[in-house]
Amino acid sequence: MSAQKIVKAHNILEKTFQTRYPFAKSPIFTDGKAVLFSGEVGEIIRADETLQITIKEIFSPFCKKVDFNKNDLAERFFPMGRNHNVIIDPKRQFGQPVVGETNVLTETIFNLFKGGESVSMISRLSPQCRMTKIYIDENISPHIAAGLAILEKPTGDQFEVLSIESVFGRGALDEEWLPKIGEEKAVVITQDINIYRTRSQRVLFEKHHVGVFFLSPPSKTGYQYWEMVEQIIKRWRDIKKHCKGKRPFAFRCTSRTDFERL
């Protein structure tokens, strides 16, 4: 994209958003050829003299890779998607790609591998590479996942809590996210015991070597929000302990019973 286009887009957006730094605002996108922005009802508009509306779906996947703060300014970028531990954060390493929540440059990891170091050796040098990911299914509030992530982080136990809905999008098919979770040697917490009872779904979990924890609710409507918070917190130590087991595995508990292996 030419400097002329960038300057012209900057001038248009500066007036539109009434800020001196419009390129850091969340409604701003680019396809490499033009600068675009989001209108009042979500439409995508070219930031040039045409103000042409373009197709929103093209840019939606990119938006999911960016964290914005409360002022709608871009804060962090996940270039490979949220299910990978590569992050670009202006506050760390001058905005160079780092591994997860560490200050370890991805370039450092690559150079070690290129220089002949084994994957096991590199993982010992980088704690983030050894983290166990615990995914919260979309039948459990993503706010619970976010809260658990905050509570777990200071422990230093190398567990990362994520929401399937936040990472892969609401309504993502099992066939889409299970292979990726399996590659990460991650585990899933869910209320849906039918996943295990339905042979095709159970085979899918086993095929990708995923560990599953079923928190079976006392009724078909599932746990209410605070009931689920109570159940997970009460069983969190057991969940972390069972995460050390060989995958695939499946454990189930009810509101009154401890985990039992299925």
C-alpha positions, 0 to 999 in steps of 0.5 A: 500500500502506498504512503499516499493511500495511508496518509489519505486514510489517516486524514479521513479516519482522524475526522471520523473517530476524532482522534490523532491515532485512528489506526489504533482504533478497533474498527480499523482493518486492512487487506494490504491494498486499502484501509477500511473501517467499521461503520455504526451498524457493523458494515465495512467501509473503505477509508478513501474518497469512495467510502465504498462498503465491502464484505464484512466476512473477509475481515471477521477472522482477523478481528478475532486475533486482536485484543482491544482495551476499554478504549477500543485501542489494539492491545495484543495481536495473535498472528497465528490465532488464539489457539497458538502461543504466539503474541505480539504485544507492544509492551513486551520486547518492543512489539516483537513476537513472543511466546505466550505470556513470557518475554521469550522471542519466537525468533530465539526458539526458532534459532535454537531449533535451527541450530540443532536443539531438540524440541524437548530441550527447547521446551525445558528452556521455555516454560510456556511450551510446557503449559497444559491448556484447559479449554472450557466448553461453550455450554459453560460461560466464557466469563468463568474461563476468563476468571479461572485464567486470572486465578490460575496465573499467579500459581505458576503451575503451568496451566492455561485456561481458555474458552472454546467459544472465545478461541474458536467462535460460538457454534464451532463444530467439534470436527474443527476444534478437536484436532487443534486441541489434540495437537496441544495435548489439551483437555476440555471441561464440559457439562455435556455427557452426551459427548461420551454417550454418542459413539461418533463423538466419543471416537472423535475425542479418542482419535485426537487424544483429548482428555475430558472432564464431564461435570454432570448437572442435576437437571437437563437445564444445566448448572446455573452460573454460580452453581457452575463456579462453585462446582469447578472451584471445588474440583479444580485441584482434582482437575489439575491432578488428573491432567497429568494422566495419559490422554485420551481420558474421560472423567465424570462427576455429579454435584454430589460425587467425586470424579470417576474414570469412564 
